[in-house]
């Protein structure tokens, strides 16, 4: 789990047999950056040991920025993409467009994006559903592995019962986990079938308050933990669970902070967890999502 001193930890990606960095770079990090800035950010991440890069067409111009920035690195990294389309034709078109924008002829991982309801799962697995595209793409070698992201425990558990996915991207956050018991069931089910858990929102604290002045982190719809000592404990909480990867916020500075913090990872102990929960006080977890 832990690399040499100062190294970014690497972990097995579930049953895939692939080893990846314990921290991923989400495509939102390069969204709205200039091409030069995006190139610089990707090179910095790669030089720090980040080998896992995740993006989606719903992330603004992130695909257009990430594709060129990965020039010369494509065969050295693990590239994951997603689609929110639930039908076969829509998913096929989305896949082709993502490949073009990312300037690659294959993806290491393709994921159903943001499964939220049981209907989402039913549509994806139904006749002419997105899973038909996914399976055909895997057969042709256009994608290597299959996964999904979800913000609902019910949807995630239903998807995991339908198909032996390689990965599940799901919120694994200290506050949602300890206050709302949100996450343990999904992590347990994923482990049972050998699916790697990719933890999102590890540095989420709570919702922005109405008094938040201009939201200092424009790429975060939630209030992130920006204070380094607490961010480190929150990140260590997630990384101490049976997950493969943590995806930091899309803000460039918070992403870079998370990479630095992960290099000194050690499992969180009970006293530190208690301190973290006490620090959060009565903050409202961002998951489960408000109705």
Buried (B, 14 or more C-beta within 10 A) or exposed (E): EBBEEEEBBBBEBBBBEBEBBBBBBBBBBBBBBEEEBBBBBBBBBBEBBBBBBBBBBBBBBBBBBBBBBBEEBBEEBBBBBBBBBBBBEBBBBBBEEBBEBBBBEBBBBBBBBBBBEBEBBBBBBBEEBBBBBBEBBBEEEBBBBBBBBBBBBBBBBBBBEBBEBBBBBBBBBBBBBBBBEBBEBBBEBBBEBEBBBBBBBBBBBBBBEEEEEEEEBEBBBBBBBBEEEBBBBBBBBBBBBEBBBBBBBBBBEBBBBBBBBBBEBEEBEEEBBEBBBEBBEEBEBBBBEEE
